[in-house]
């Protein structure tokens, strides 16, 4: 994944950048499957690798395939690097308190998982535990995720429809006052 990000930053060919972005999303989805977050992996694959790649290719069809060369102020570049380092350090610091991967004493394994496994089918009536968690226990959360994706899709469609030129007749088509 790090190599993919490095290549995205270094390349100037925008088509290659879009394709590498889709590859990165598929790699992230694969990682999420390994971490047993199949629902998040599915969303990452559908939105990150699927919809986002198609929308980026659509936007790319309206532009050139090469990024313009720009000269950046070295101070500006140093400031960006500083912000990235501080943000990365904050994320690492924030993750130090997390339980280790696979720790059977982690709170999620001691409290929630056992109850979902033991009582999930009886409480929800759904035989599949993943479906029971997503559709019943986390129903409002899943509804919120669907609403965010729906709203983003509507926003993209509105943005594309606003960018289209009108197909009606122009005033200078030889018609004046409705008469030829």
C-alpha positions as CSV (number, residue, x, y, z in Angstrom):
1,X,0.0,0.0,0.0
2,X,2.9,2.4,0.8
3,X,4.4,1.7,-2.6
4,X,1.1,2.5,-4.3
5,X,0.9,5.8,-2.4
6,X,4.4,6.7,-3.3
7,X,3.7,6.0,-7.0
8,X,0.5,8.1,-6.9
9,X,2.5,11.0,-5.5
10,X,5.3,10.7,-8.0
11,X,3.4,10.1,-11.3
12,X,2.2,12.9,-13.6
13,X,0.0,10.7,-15.8
14,X,-3.5,11.2,-14.3
15,X,-4.9,8.0,-15.8
16,X,-2.2,6.0,-14.0
17,X,-3.0,7.9,-10.8
18,X,-6.7,7.1,-11.0
19,X,-5.9,3.4,-11.7
20,X,-3.5,3.3,-8.8
21,X,-6.1,4.9,-6.6
22,X,-8.5,2.0,-7.5
23,X,-5.7,-0.5,-6.7
24,X,-5.1,1.2,-3.4
25,X,-8.7,0.8,-2.5
26,X,-8.7,-2.8,-3.4
27,X,-5.6,-3.4,-1.3
28,X,-7.3,-1.5,1.6
29,X,-10.4,-3.7,1.2
30,X,-8.2,-6.8,1.3
31,X,-6.6,-5.6,4.5
32,X,-10.0,-5.0,6.0
33,X,-11.1,-8.6,5.1
34,X,-8.0,-9.9,6.9
35,X,-8.9,-7.8,9.9
36,X,-12.4,-9.4,9.9
37,X,-14.2,-6.1,9.0
38,X,-16.0,-7.6,6.0
39,X,-18.8,-5.0,5.9
40,X,-16.2,-2.1,5.8
41,X,-14.2,-4.0,3.2
42,X,-17.3,-4.3,1.0
43,X,-18.0,-0.6,1.3
44,X,-14.4,0.2,0.5
45,X,-14.4,-2.0,-2.5
46,X,-17.7,-0.6,-3.8
47,X,-17.1,3.0,-3.1
48,X,-13.3,3.4,-3.2
49,X,-12.4,1.1,-6.0
50,X,-15.8,1.1,-7.9
51,X,-17.7,4.4,-7.8
52,X,-14.8,6.7,-7.1
53,X,-12.7,5.2,-9.9
54,X,-15.5,5.5,-12.4
55,X,-16.2,9.1,-11.3
56,X,-12.5,10.0,-11.6
57,X,-12.3,8.4,-15.0
58,X,-15.4,10.5,-16.0
59,X,-13.7,13.7,-14.8
60,X,-10.5,12.7,-16.5
61,X,-12.4,12.4,-19.8
62,X,-13.2,16.1,-19.5
63,X,-9.5,17.1,-19.0
64,X,-6.0,16.3,-20.2
65,X,-4.2,13.1,-19.1
66,X,-1.1,14.9,-17.8
67,X,-0.8,17.1,-14.7
68,X,0.5,20.6,-15.3
69,X,4.0,21.4,-14.0
70,X,3.8,23.7,-11.0
71,X,6.6,25.3,-9.0
72,X,6.1,25.3,-5.3
73,X,7.7,27.5,-2.8
74,X,10.2,25.4,-0.6
75,X,8.8,27.0,2.6
76,X,5.2,25.9,1.6
77,X,6.5,22.3,0.9
78,X,8.2,22.3,4.3
79,X,5.0,23.5,6.0
80,X,3.0,20.7,4.4
81,X,5.6,18.2,5.5
82,X,5.5,19.5,9.0
83,X,1.7,19.2,9.1
84,X,1.8,15.7,7.8
85,X,4.4,14.7,10.4
86,X,2.4,16.2,13.3
87,X,-0.8,14.6,12.1
88,X,1.0,11.2,11.8
89,X,2.5,11.6,15.2
90,X,-0.9,12.4,16.7
91,X,-2.4,9.3,15.0
92,X,0.4,7.1,16.3
93,X,0.0,8.6,19.8
94,X,-3.7,8.0,19.7
95,X,-3.3,4.3,18.8
96,X,-0.9,3.5,21.6
97,X,-3.9,2.9,24.0
98,X,-5.6,0.4,21.7
99,X,-5.7,-3.3,22.5
100,X,-3.3,-5.5,20.5
101,X,-4.6,-7.2,17.4
102,X,-6.4,-10.5,18.4
103,X,-6.2,-9.8,22.1
104,X,-8.9,-12.0,23.6
105,X,-9.2,-9.6,26.6
106,X,-10.1,-6.6,24.4
107,X,-13.4,-5.0,25.4
108,X,-15.1,-6.0,22.1
109,X,-14.3,-9.7,22.8
110,X,-15.3,-9.6,26.5
111,X,-18.6,-7.7,26.2
112,X,-20.2,-7.3,22.9
113,X,-19.2,-10.3,20.7
114,X,-20.4,-13.0,23.2
115,X,-23.8,-11.4,23.6
116,X,-24.3,-11.0,19.8
117,X,-23.2,-14.7,19.2
118,X,-25.3,-16.1,22.1
119,X,-28.5,-14.0,21.8
120,X,-28.3,-12.6,18.2
121,X,-30.6,-15.0,16.5
122,X,-33.1,-15.1,19.3
123,X,-33.3,-11.3,19.7
124,X,-33.3,-10.4,16.0
125,X,-34.8,-13.5,14.3
126,X,-32.0,-13.3,11.7
127,X,-29.9,-16.5,11.3
128,X,-26.8,-14.8,9.9
129,X,-24.9,-13.0,12.8
130,X,-23.3,-10.4,10.4
131,X,-26.7,-9.5,9.0
132,X,-28.1,-9.3,12.5
133,X,-25.4,-6.9,13.6
134,X,-25.6,-4.7,10.6
135,X,-29.4,-4.6,10.1
136,X,-30.6,-4.8,13.6
137,X,-28.1,-3.9,16.3
138,X,-26.3,-1.3,14.1
139,X,-29.4,-0.5,12.0
140,X,-29.3,3.3,12.5
141,X,-25.5,3.3,11.9
142,X,-26.0,1.4,8.6
143,X,-28.9,3.7,7.6
144,X,-26.6,6.7,8.3
145,X,-23.9,5.2,6.1
146,X,-26.4,4.5,3.3
147,X,-27.7,8.1,3.6
148,X,-24.1,9.5,3.3
149,X,-23.4,7.5,0.2
150,X,-26.8,8.4,-1.3
151,X,-26.3,12.1,-0.6
152,X,-22.8,12.0,-2.1
153,X,-24.2,10.3,-5.2
154,X,-27.0,12.9,-5.6
155,X,-24.4,15.7,-5.1
156,X,-22.2,14.3,-7.9
157,X,-25.2,13.9,-10.2
158,X,-26.2,17.5,-9.6
159,X,-22.7,18.7,-10.2
160,X,-22.5,16.9,-13.5
161,X,-26.0,18.0,-14.6
162,X,-25.1,21.7,-13.8
163,X,-21.9,21.4,-15.9
164,X,-23.8,20.3,-19.0
165,X,-24.6,23.0,-21.6
166,X,-28.3,23.5,-22.3
167,X,-29.6,21.7,-25.5
168,X,-32.3,24.3,-26.2
169,X,-32.1,26.9,-29.0
170,X,-29.9,29.9,-28.4
171,X,-31.4,33.4,-28.9
172,X,-29.1,34.0,-31.9
173,X,-30.5,31.1,-33.9
174,X,-32.2,33.4,-36.3
175,X,-35.4,33.6,-34.3
176,X,-36.6,36.9,-33.0
177,X,-39.6,37.1,-30.8
178,X,-40.6,33.6,-31.5
179,X,-40.9,34.1,-35.3
180,X,-38.4,33.0,-37.9
